Amino acid sequence: MESKNLQLLINLKQIVEVSQSRGCWKAEEMKDIGITYNNVSEIVKQLQAEQTQEKDKQFEEITDDLEPELDES
């Protein structure tokens, strides 16, 4: 579920980027859009870091489980 939320936020970030490049926002709206964009970007960074840490932890657990088997051979 977390990866779906992460992908949703990445998509939202891309929508804001494309909309801005196409001039969809009025000048007075840009401040709020920018604040929202920065918040979403920060959440994406945090979720990506958490996923990386989780993958690293899983890799370490797998390699730790394999080490005794390698020593026995």
C-alpha positions as CSV (number, residue, x, y, z in Angstrom):
1,M,0.0,0.0,0.0
2,E,2.8,2.4,0.8
3,S,4.3,2.0,-2.7
4,K,0.9,2.9,-4.2
5,N,0.8,6.1,-2.0
6,L,4.3,6.9,-3.1
7,Q,3.5,6.5,-6.7
8,L,0.4,8.7,-6.2
9,L,2.5,11.5,-4.7
10,I,5.0,11.2,-7.5
11,N,2.2,11.5,-10.1
12,L,0.8,14.5,-8.2
13,K,4.2,16.1,-8.3
14,Q,4.5,15.5,-12.0
15,I,1.0,17.0,-12.6
16,V,2.0,20.2,-10.8
17,E,5.3,20.4,-12.9
18,V,3.5,19.9,-16.2
19,S,0.7,22.3,-15.3
20,Q,3.1,25.0,-14.3
21,S,5.1,24.6,-17.5
22,R,1.9,25.0,-19.5
23,G,0.9,28.1,-17.6
24,C,-2.2,26.7,-15.9
25,W,-1.8,28.6,-12.7
26,K,-2.4,32.3,-12.1
27,A,0.4,34.3,-10.5
28,E,-1.5,34.7,-7.2
29,E,-2.0,30.9,-7.1
30,M,1.7,30.1,-7.5
31,K,2.6,30.6,-3.8
32,D,0.1,28.0,-2.6
33,I,0.9,25.7,-5.4
34,G,4.6,26.0,-4.6
35,I,4.0,25.3,-0.9
36,T,2.0,22.2,-1.8
37,Y,4.6,21.1,-4.3
38,N,7.4,21.4,-1.7
39,N,5.4,19.5,0.9
40,V,4.7,16.7,-1.6
41,S,8.3,16.6,-2.7
42,E,9.5,16.3,0.9
43,I,7.1,13.4,1.6
44,V,8.2,11.6,-1.5
45,K,11.9,12.0,-0.4
46,Q,11.0,10.6,3.0
47,L,9.0,7.6,1.6
48,Q,11.8,6.8,-0.9
49,A,14.4,6.9,1.9
50,E,12.2,4.6,4.1
51,Q,11.8,2.2,1.2
52,T,15.6,2.2,0.6
53,Q,16.2,1.5,4.2
54,E,13.7,-1.3,4.3
55,K,15.2,-2.9,1.2
56,D,18.7,-2.6,2.7
57,K,17.4,-4.3,5.9
58,Q,15.8,-7.1,3.9
59,F,19.0,-7.6,1.9
60,E,21.1,-7.8,5.1
61,E,18.7,-10.3,6.7
62,I,18.9,-12.5,3.6
63,T,22.7,-12.3,3.4
64,D,23.0,-13.0,7.1
65,D,20.8,-16.1,6.7
66,L,23.1,-17.3,3.9
67,E,26.4,-16.8,5.7
68,P,26.2,-19.9,7.9
69,E,25.5,-22.0,4.8
70,L,28.6,-20.6,3.1
71,D,30.8,-21.3,6.1
72,E,29.7,-25.0,6.2
73,S,30.8,-25.7,2.7
